[in-house]
Amino acid sequence: METFVNRTEELRRLRELYDSDEAELAVIFGRRRLGKTELVKQSLHGYDNAVIYQAKQKTGELQLQQFFDRAAEHYPDIVRLREEWDEALSYLAEQDAIVVLDEFPYLVEQTNSLPSVFQAMFDHELDDSEATFVLVGSSISMMEEAALLGNSPLYGRSSLKLDIGQLPFHAAMEFFGEGYTPAKQVITWGIFGGVPYYLEEISPDATLATNIYQTILSRHGSLHNEPDYVLRMELTEPTRYFSILEAIAGGNTSRNEIAGATGIDYNQLSTYLNRLSRLRLIDQHVPITEQKERSKRSRYRIRDSFFRFWFNFIYGTGDEYDELGEEAFDVLIEPKLADFVSGAFEELCCSALRPLYPGHTITQTGQWWYGEHEIDVVGLTAGDTILVGECKFQQSPLGYDAFAKLQEHAEELRWTPQGGGERVTKYLLFSRSGFTPAVKEVASEREVVDLFTVEDAVGALR
């Protein structure tokens, strides 16, 4: 049984359309496995006039026939019509029906005139209708061509566009109840992210090692080839994209580094990076004090935690994990896991800043780097305070050297309060395994030094 959490705002907005006294069009898109279908099903509880058709990769004739069959379950008179999309949709609009076309791109592949059929209906036929049409799609590129971009037939016709992303941390952890410690929650998030389908594959009662081996490492695991499947569904020539993602996962995050690692010409690289960005697979990051359009220090990062894990540990390994069996996690993954998860921990600490400091109006959170200087967590405020933080997800206590390094890096960060004047720098230290006595002493003596455990950071995000 699927677990359904969060998505409260999306449910509310969909139900507003269903209850509207006008004809409405909703476009729901986002990559596979994010729970778009389940969201629509949940939104329709209590509505008995909905026609839900899940499209498959079949011929156009068979798709249309099956749509008629599904619609006839609620509207039997539809069988009297010619089996044409415009006839069926116009009839259902007259009945004020709710019509959901899930995996809409599969329909457009076979009937490329379908977006234009909807365009004509919304432009000329629906003045007296209270129908709602919901188009759902996992192929972001095809949804853009049909409904989202400025030159698409349905551009400007939709009342609601929902770009479905991953669940936030606190919602993702609802899959596991109270049995997971904060550190285990961070590790699980750092590996599986906020994709409902991936989280459902985890057994809350099994050890982390068992879960990772059975779902990911074993070649029979349900998620072993998942990124390969997702990418090949979206990309017609995936080889270069795989190389780019592997390079980024391996620490080559600037354009120059990616070009060098992949052999792709620097001037051609933009095309591939832009495509991966549009597909929500990578993000371009710049230091918090710079603008993305102007910065020359941008870095690229894989957005999805699970894709990051897969390209770090699975891609290109062949049968290596199967040969080791259940020891594979302890031998090959566990020694590198704390370092791998540290990036996700830094992101979570950034997200925790606002609830940890409710007295400050934090205008922006992020990271900062310049040359050899780097700061894991930065919070800019509307006042005179800047928050700078260091995060350690290691098994040993955070020591004084980490604090000294944070001070040194913060001195190089150029920022002045919006109203002018001197800034106040507040130092935050986040640690999985506590702090050395020297660090505790500094925190007790200086008001501008705050110490946070992983429990503090996770608690703030609930």
N, C-alpha and C positions, 0 to 999 in steps of 0.2 A: 504493500500500500504506500502511495506517495505521501511524504510529509509536506505540508504546505505552511510556510511561515512568512511573516512580513508581507510586503506588497500591498499594504493597506491603502496607500494613496492611489495606486493604480486601480484597485478594485472600486474605490469611490468614484473615480473619474469615469470608468466604464459604465457603472450603474447610472450615473447622471445622463449619459447618452441614451441608455435604454429607456429612461423615463422621460426623455425630451419629447415635446410635441411637434418636433420637426424631424425631417430626414437627416440622419447623421452617418458619417463615415469615420471609422477608426482604423489606423494603421499601426500594427504592433510588429516590431522587428527586433532582432538581436540574434547573436550566434546561437548555435545549437546547444541544447542541454540546460538552458537557463530557466525553463519552466513556463514558457509562453502559453503552451496548450493548457497546462493546469491552471494558470492564472485566468484564462478565459472561462474554463469550466467552473471555477469557483465564483466568478463574477455572475454566472447565469443561474446560480441557485435561486429558486423562487420565480424564475421566468419560464413559462411553459410554452412559449411561442417561438423558441429558437431552433433554427436549422443549422446544425454543425456538420460541416463536411471536411473530412481530413483527406486532402489530396495525396495521391501517390504518383510515382513516375509511371504513368500508363498512357495509352493513346487518348487523344482528345475526345473521341467518341465514347470511350469507356468512362472517362471522367464525368462527362456530361450525363450519361445514363445513370451512373451511380449517384450523382448529385440529385437528379430527379427522384430516384428511389428514396433517398434520405429525406428530401423535402416532402414527399408524399406521406411520410409517417405522421406529419402534423397538418399538412394541407393536401388532402387526397385529390382535390379537383385539379391539381397541377398536372396530372397525367393526361388531361384532355388537350394540353397545349403541344405545339410543335417542340421537339427537343432542341431548343436553341437557348443560348445563354441570355440573350436580351429578352426573350419571351418569359423565361423562368424568373429572372431577377425583377422585371417589371411587375409580374404577377405578385411576387412576394412583397414588393414595395406597396402594392395596393392593399395587402393584408396587414400592413404595419408590422411585418415580421422582423425578428432579429436573425441575421444571416451571417454565419461565421465561415469564412473560407480559410482553413488552416493549410499551411504550406502553399500559399498563393503562387509562389514562383513556379511550382510544378504545373499549375494550370496555365500560366503565361507561356511556359515552354512549348506547350502544345497548341494553345490558342492565343497567339500574340495580340489579337484584337481585343482581348478581354478588358484591359485597362481603359481602352477607348469606349467600350460599352458602358462602363461605370461613369466615365466622363460625360457621355451623352445623357445618361439618366440624371445625373446631378445637375446638369446644366439646363435640362428641358422638361423633365418628367415628374419631379418629386415635390412639387409645391404643396400638395395636399397629403403627403405621406408622413407617417411617424416611424418609418422603418429605420433600423440601424444595420449597417453593413460593417463587418469587422474583417479586415484582411491581415492575416498573420504570416510572417515569413522568416526563415532562418538564413536565407541567402541575402546578405545585406546589399550586395551589389545589384541583384535583381529587384529588390524592394526599392532601392534608390531609383533605378531606371523606370519602374512602373509608377511610383507614387511619391517619391521624396525630393528628387532633384528638380530644379527649375524648369527643365524641358520635358519632364515626365507628364503623361496624360492626366494624372490625378493630382498634380501639384496644385495646392491651394484649395482643394475640395474637401480635405479631411478636417474634421472638427477636433480630432485628437491623434497625436502621434506619440506612441510610447516606445522609447528606446530602452529595452529591457537589459539591465546589467546584472552583475553578480550581486548576491546578497551581501549586506554589510556584515562585519565581524560578529556583532552581537546576535544578529538573526541567524547566521550560519551555525553558531554554537548551540542554538535551540535544538539541533538534531541530536545532541548528545546528553542532554539532561545535566544532572549535578555530578556525574561521575568523573568528569575531566578536570584536572587541576588547571590553574591558569597557564602554567608553562606548557602543559600538554595541549591546551587550546591553541596557544600560539604556534606550536609545532604543526598541529593539524591544519590550521589556517594557512601556514607557510607552505604546506605541501598541496592541499586540496582546494584552497581558496573558498570562494563563495558560490560555487556552481551547485545547485541542488542535486543534479544527477550524480555528481561525484560524491557528495556528502552522503547520499543514500546508500552508496556502496560500502561505506564504513560500518563495521559492526562495533557498537559502543562497548560491548563486553569483551572484545578481543584486544590483545596488546597492539601497540602501535606497529611493532615489528611484523606481527602476523597480518595486520590489515594491509600494510604496504607491500609485503611479499605477495599475498593472495590476490590483491586487486591490481597491482602495478608491475611488480618485478617479474612474476611468473608470466611466461608467454601465453598462458591460458587465462590470465587475469582479465577481468571485465574492462579495465582501463588501460591495458598494456599498449594498445595501438590507438588509443582515443585521439590524441592530437593529430596523428597521421590521417585518421578518418575525417576529422573536422576540416583539416586543411585541404584535403583532396576534394571534398565536397564543394569548397568555395573557390579554389584556385585551379585553373586549367593547366598551368605549367608550374608545378610547385617546387621544382628542384632548387632554383635560386632562392626562393623564399625560405625553404628549409635551411639552406646554408646561412642566410642572414640571421635567422632565429637561433641557430646553433652558435654563431659567432657572438651574438648579444648575450646568450646564456653563459658563454665562456668568458665574459668580462670585456669583450670588445664593444664598447658602448658609444664611442664617437663615430662620426661618419668616416673619418680617416682610418680608424681601427677596423671598422666593418669592411671597408673597401679592401684593406690589406689582408684581412683574414679570409675573405671570400673570393678575391680576384675579380670582383665586379668593378667596372670602371666607375670612378668617383662621380662622374657627371650622370651616369645612368642610375646610380643608386637611389636618387630621389624618387624615381618612379616606383621602385619596389617598396621603399620605406613609406611612401604616401599610401600605397595600396594596403599595406599591413596596418597602418594607422586607421584607415577608413574601416577596416574589418575589425577594429577594436582589439587587435592582437598585440600591438606595441604602443607605447606612449613616448613622446618626446619631452624630456625634462630639461629645464634650465635652472641655474641658481635662483633662489627666491628673490633676489634683488634685481633680476634682469627680466626683460621682456622676451618672450619666445621668438618673436619675429626678428629681433635684432641681435640676439645673443650668438656669440661664436663658440660658446662652451656647452652646447646642448649635448645631452646623452640620451640614448634610447634604452628602454626597459621593456621586457615582456610583461604585459598587463596581468595575465592569468598565472596565478601561483602554480597551478598544476602543469601548465605548459613550461614554465621555468624549470620545474623539477624534472619533467620528462626530457627536455633538451639537455639538462645537466647530467642526468643519470641513466637515461634509457636509450636515447637516440643513438643508433649505431653500435650497440653493445652485443647484438646477436644473441647467442645462447648462454652468455656468461653467467647470468643470474640463475638460470635453470641448472647449470652444472654445480653451483654451490648449494642449491636448494634453499631451505629456510635459514641457512647461515648467511645468505647473501646480504641481508640487511645489516647484521652485526659486523660483517667483514668489510663491505664496500660502501654502505650508506651512513651508518651511525657515526663513524669518525668524522665525517664531513657535514653532518646534519646541522649542528649548532651554527656553523659559519654560513651555511646555505640559508637557514631560517632568519638570520640576523637582519637581512633586508626587509623581510615582512615585519619583523619586530619594530624596526625603525618607522615603517609606514604606520603601524598601529600606534606608536608613541606620538607621532605627528597628529593622528586623529584624536588622541586623548587630551591634547593641550587645552582645548576649550572647556571641557568638563573639569579638568584639573585646576584651571585658573578662571573661575567664573567672574572674578572681580576685574579682569582685564578684557577689554574689547579687542579680541584677536582678529585682525583683518585678513591675515594670510598665514598659512602654514606650509612648510616645505623643507628643502635642504639647501645647502650652499656649498660651493667649492670654488677654489681658485688655485691653480698650480698644485702644490703639495698640501694645501690647506683644505680641510673638509669638515663640515659640521652635519651630524646626522639629523638633527631636529632643530628647526628654527620657527619661532612664532613672532610675527610683526604685529604690533598693537597700535591702536589709535592714540595712545598716550605716549609717554616717554620711555617705556620699557620694551626691551627686546629680549625674547626668551631663546636661549641657545642650549642644546642638549646633546649628550653623548649616550649611546645605547650599547649595552653589552649583553649578549645572550649566551655567554660562555658558562662553563661549570665552575669557574673560580670567581671570587669576589672582585668587584671593580676596584682598582687601586688608584693611588694618588696620581700616578703618571697620566691616567686618562683625564683627570681633572685639569692637570697642568697643560696637557695638550689642547683641551677644549678652550682654556683661557687664551693660549697662544693663537689658536685659529680665530677666535672671536675678535681679537684685536685687528685682524686683517679684513673683517667684514665691514664694508662701508654702508652705514645706515644712520640717518638722523631722524628724530621725531618729526611728525608732520607739522607741528607748531614751532619747530626749531628748538634750540637749547641743547643741553647735555642729555645724552641717553643714559638710561640705567640698564645694565646688563645683568640678567638673572640666569644663573647656571643650573641646569637640570641634569641629573645623572640617573639613568634608568638601568637597572641591573636584574638579571635573572637570579643571581647567586649572592646577593647581598654586597656589602662594602667593607673594605679594610678599615681598621681602627683610624688610620690617618685621614681617610675620607670622612668618616663620621665626625671626627674632631673638627675638621674644616666646616662641615655643615652646621655644627653646633655653635661655632664662633661667628659665622657670617650669614646674615639674613638673606643674602642673594644666592645662596647655594641650597638647592632642594634635592632630596634623595627619594627616588621612587622604585619600588619593587615591581616585578612583573604582575603581582597581584593588584597593585595600585593602578597600573595602566589598564589591565583588563577590566577591573572594577569600574573604572571611569567610563568605559565604552558600553556598559550595560544599559 
